[in-house]
Amino acid sequence: MYELRSPFEGMVVRVDVDEGQMVAEEDEIALLDTEAGRAVVRTDVPGIVRELYAEAGRFVARGSVVALIDEA
């Protein structure tokens, strides 16, 4: 199980996937509003999103788990 961690700190603007959804490498998972502007969190691996920890309006710290992805 791959832990997708946020490379940024900020407020989640939107989440672009659902649990159970297939994703490809470099797919956009979430959009964050950071001090430097908007930033996209992308997955590094293809697979199925098993759990989402990010939700719109929630703050995420740098390095926190955004999603668990079951690698394909």
Contacts in CASP RR format, 6 or more apart in sequence:
PFRMAT RR
TARGET T0000
AUTHOR 0000-0000-0000
METHOD contacts of the structure
MODEL  1
MYELRSPFEGMVVRVDVDEGQMVAEEDEIALLDTEAGRAVVRTDVPGIVR
ELYAEAGRFVARGSVVALIDEA
1 50 0 8 1.000
1 68 0 8 1.000
1 69 0 8 1.000
1 70 0 8 1.000
1 71 0 8 1.000
2 43 0 8 1.000
2 44 0 8 1.000
2 45 0 8 1.000
2 68 0 8 1.000
2 69 0 8 1.000
2 70 0 8 1.000
2 71 0 8 1.000
3 65 0 8 1.000
3 68 0 8 1.000
4 29 0 8 1.000
4 41 0 8 1.000
4 43 0 8 1.000
4 44 0 8 1.000
4 65 0 8 1.000
4 66 0 8 1.000
4 67 0 8 1.000
4 68 0 8 1.000
4 69 0 8 1.000
5 63 0 8 1.000
5 64 0 8 1.000
5 65 0 8 1.000
5 66 0 8 1.000
6 30 0 8 1.000
6 32 0 8 1.000
6 41 0 8 1.000
6 54 0 8 1.000
6 60 0 8 1.000
6 61 0 8 1.000
6 62 0 8 1.000
6 63 0 8 1.000
6 64 0 8 1.000
6 65 0 8 1.000
6 66 0 8 1.000
7 39 0 8 1.000
7 41 0 8 1.000
7 62 0 8 1.000
7 63 0 8 1.000
8 32 0 8 1.000
8 34 0 8 1.000
8 39 0 8 1.000
8 41 0 8 1.000
8 60 0 8 1.000
8 62 0 8 1.000
9 34 0 8 1.000
9 35 0 8 1.000
9 59 0 8 1.000
9 60 0 8 1.000
9 61 0 8 1.000
9 62 0 8 1.000
10 32 0 8 1.000
10 33 0 8 1.000
10 34 0 8 1.000
10 35 0 8 1.000
10 39 0 8 1.000
10 59 0 8 1.000
10 60 0 8 1.000
10 61 0 8 1.000
11 32 0 8 1.000
11 33 0 8 1.000
11 57 0 8 1.000
11 58 0 8 1.000
11 59 0 8 1.000
11 60 0 8 1.000
12 30 0 8 1.000
12 31 0 8 1.000
12 32 0 8 1.000
12 54 0 8 1.000
12 55 0 8 1.000
12 56 0 8 1.000
12 57 0 8 1.000
12 58 0 8 1.000
12 59 0 8 1.000
12 60 0 8 1.000
13 30 0 8 1.000
13 31 0 8 1.000
13 32 0 8 1.000
13 33 0 8 1.000
13 38 0 8 1.000
13 56 0 8 1.000
13 57 0 8 1.000
14 30 0 8 1.000
14 31 0 8 1.000
14 56 0 8 1.000
15 29 0 8 1.000
15 30 0 8 1.000
15 52 0 8 1.000
15 54 0 8 1.000
15 55 0 8 1.000
15 56 0 8 1.000
16 27 0 8 1.000
16 28 0 8 1.000
16 29 0 8 1.000
16 30 0 8 1.000
16 31 0 8 1.000
17 23 0 8 1.000
17 27 0 8 1.000
17 29 0 8 1.000
17 49 0 8 1.000
17 52 0 8 1.000
17 67 0 8 1.000
18 49 0 8 1.000
18 52 0 8 1.000
19 49 0 8 1.000
19 50 0 8 1.000
19 51 0 8 1.000
19 52 0 8 1.000
20 48 0 8 1.000
20 49 0 8 1.000
20 50 0 8 1.000
21 48 0 8 1.000
21 49 0 8 1.000
22 46 0 8 1.000
22 47 0 8 1.000
22 48 0 8 1.000
22 72 0 8 1.000
23 29 0 8 1.000
23 43 0 8 1.000
23 46 0 8 1.000
23 47 0 8 1.000
23 48 0 8 1.000
23 49 0 8 1.000
23 69 0 8 1.000
24 43 0 8 1.000
24 46 0 8 1.000
24 47 0 8 1.000
25 43 0 8 1.000
25 44 0 8 1.000
25 45 0 8 1.000
25 46 0 8 1.000
26 42 0 8 1.000
26 43 0 8 1.000
26 44 0 8 1.000
27 42 0 8 1.000
27 43 0 8 1.000
28 40 0 8 1.000
28 41 0 8 1.000
28 42 0 8 1.000
29 41 0 8 1.000
29 42 0 8 1.000
29 43 0 8 1.000
29 49 0 8 1.000
29 54 0 8 1.000
29 66 0 8 1.000
29 67 0 8 1.000
30 40 0 8 1.000
30 41 0 8 1.000
30 54 0 8 1.000
30 66 0 8 1.000
31 38 0 8 1.000
31 39 0 8 1.000
31 40 0 8 1.000
31 41 0 8 1.000
32 38 0 8 1.000
32 39 0 8 1.000
32 40 0 8 1.000
32 41 0 8 1.000
32 60 0 8 1.000
41 54 0 8 1.000
41 66 0 8 1.000
43 67 0 8 1.000
43 69 0 8 1.000
45 69 0 8 1.000
45 71 0 8 1.000
46 71 0 8 1.000
46 72 0 8 1.000
47 69 0 8 1.000
47 70 0 8 1.000
47 71 0 8 1.000
47 72 0 8 1.000
48 69 0 8 1.000
48 70 0 8 1.000
48 72 0 8 1.000
49 67 0 8 1.000
49 68 0 8 1.000
49 69 0 8 1.000
50 67 0 8 1.000
50 68 0 8 1.000
50 69 0 8 1.000
50 70 0 8 1.000
51 67 0 8 1.000
51 68 0 8 1.000
52 66 0 8 1.000
52 67 0 8 1.000
53 64 0 8 1.000
53 65 0 8 1.000
53 66 0 8 1.000
53 67 0 8 1.000
53 68 0 8 1.000
54 60 0 8 1.000
54 66 0 8 1.000
54 67 0 8 1.000
60 66 0 8 1.000
END
